[in-house]
Amino acid sequence: MLKCNTEIMKDLKQIYEEKNEILQKESSECMVSYISEEDKILTDYNYSEVRQKIDDLNKKEIYLRGLLAKSNATTIVPEFNMTIGDCLVYLAQLNEVSKRLSVLSCKRKKTRTLQYLKQVEYTEILYDVDKAKEDYEKTKQEIVKLQMAIDRVNLTNLIEV
């Protein structure tokens, strides 16, 4: 069966949710509290069955993550001439640059503050705020372009599952 990267990511999310559900149910059903033997209410909890279900889901997760990792390492995102994995690293880098430029682009060229001895201290930035704003906007546009390119490839690249 062929699936795109996005479908595999959704399958992985479903596995994660299913494991959490099983483990939550196990936590609530793996023991019983009672005052007298007559009041004891048993559940249908079965330790071995739960372990087997979790093991099966873990194996499926490993398999799907392997397929996705191989795809990320080998599939090229044409607009950037990089693999999906490289694009994900580049995206993280761009997000860090964007955060820093956001801070730099909001600074005032010159500020003053009243110091301890009632002296005025001036602080002046040593870069062009307008250039920082321009670079910030360009970086945000590059992030959007990159995210769209990654999404497009993740929706169109098919993997045999």
C-alpha positions in Angstrom: 0.0 0.0 0.0 1.3 3.5 -0.9 1.1 6.3 1.6 2.4 9.8 1.5 4.6 11.2 4.3 1.7 13.1 5.8 -0.4 10.0 6.1 2.5 8.2 7.8 2.8 11.1 10.3 -0.9 10.9 11.0 -0.5 7.1 11.5 2.3 7.7 14.0 0.1 10.2 15.9 -2.7 7.7 16.0 -0.3 5.1 17.4 0.9 7.5 20.1 -2.7 8.3 21.1 -3.6 4.6 21.1 -0.6 3.8 23.4 -1.6 6.6 25.7 -5.1 5.4 25.9 -4.1 1.8 26.7 -1.6 3.0 29.3 -4.2 5.3 31.0 -6.7 2.4 31.0 -4.1 0.1 32.5 -3.4 2.6 35.2 -7.0 2.7 36.3 -7.7 -1.0 35.9 -4.5 -2.8 37.0 -5.5 -2.8 40.7 -8.6 -3.0 42.7 -9.5 -1.4 46.1 -12.1 -2.9 48.4 -13.1 -3.2 52.0 -14.4 -6.7 52.0 -14.1 -9.6 49.6 -17.8 -9.3 48.7 -17.3 -5.7 47.6 -14.4 -6.5 45.3 -15.1 -5.6 41.6 -12.6 -7.1 39.2 -11.9 -5.6 35.8 -11.0 -7.5 32.6 -7.4 -6.2 32.9 -4.8 -8.7 31.6 -1.2 -7.7 32.1 0.2 -9.9 29.3 -2.4 -8.7 26.8 -1.6 -5.0 27.5 2.2 -5.7 27.2 1.6 -7.4 23.9 -0.6 -4.5 22.6 2.1 -2.0 23.6 4.9 -4.1 22.0 2.9 -4.4 18.8 2.3 -0.7 18.6 6.0 0.0 19.4 7.1 -2.3 16.5 4.7 -0.6 14.2 6.0 2.8 15.3 9.6 1.8 14.7 8.7 0.6 11.2 6.9 3.7 10.3 9.5 6.0 11.8 12.1 4.2 9.8 10.2 4.7 6.5 9.7 8.4 7.3 13.4 8.8 8.3 14.5 7.2 5.0 12.1 9.5 3.1 13.4 12.5 5.0 17.0 11.6 4.2 16.5 10.9 0.5 13.5 12.9 -0.8 14.5 16.2 -2.4 12.4 19.4 -1.9 12.8 20.9 -5.4 12.4 24.6 -4.6 15.3 24.4 -2.1 17.4 21.5 -3.6 17.7 19.9 -0.2 16.3 16.8 1.4 13.3 17.0 3.6 15.5 16.4 6.6 17.9 19.2 5.5 14.9 21.5 5.0 13.6 20.7 8.6 17.0 21.7 10.0 17.0 24.9 7.8 13.5 25.6 9.0 14.6 25.4 12.7 17.5 27.7 11.9 15.3 30.2 10.2 12.9 30.2 13.2 15.9 31.0 15.4 17.0 33.8 13.1 13.4 35.1 13.0 13.2 35.3 16.8 16.4 37.3 17.0 15.5 39.6 14.2 12.2 40.2 15.8 13.9 41.5 18.9 16.5 43.6 16.9 13.8 45.1 14.7 11.9 46.5 17.6 14.8 48.5 19.2 14.9 52.3 19.2 18.0 53.9 17.7 18.7 55.8 20.9 17.4 55.6 24.4 18.2 57.3 27.6 17.8 56.4 31.2 18.3 58.2 34.5 21.1 56.4 36.5 21.7 56.1 40.2 23.5 59.5 40.6 20.8 61.3 38.6 23.0 61.2 35.5 21.4 60.5 32.1 22.8 57.5 30.3 22.4 57.1 26.6 22.2 53.8 24.8 22.6 53.8 21.0 22.3 50.8 18.8 25.0 50.1 16.3 23.0 48.7 13.4 20.3 49.8 11.0 16.9 49.0 12.5 15.2 49.4 9.1 17.6 46.8 7.7 16.8 44.5 10.7 13.0 44.9 10.0 13.6 44.2 6.3 15.6 41.1 7.1 12.9 40.0 9.5 10.2 40.2 6.9 12.4 38.4 4.3 13.0 35.6 6.9 9.3 35.3 7.7 8.6 35.0 3.9 11.3 32.4 3.5 9.9 30.4 6.4 6.4 30.4 4.8 7.9 29.4 1.4 9.9 26.6 3.0 7.0 25.3 5.1 4.8 25.2 2.0 7.5 23.4 0.0 7.9 20.8 2.7 4.2 20.3 3.0 3.8 19.9 -0.7 6.5 17.2 -0.8 5.1 15.4 2.2 1.7 15.2 0.5 3.0 14.1 -2.9 5.9 11.7 -2.0 4.5 8.2 -1.8 6.1 5.4 0.2 5.4 1.7 0.1 4.1 0.7 3.5 
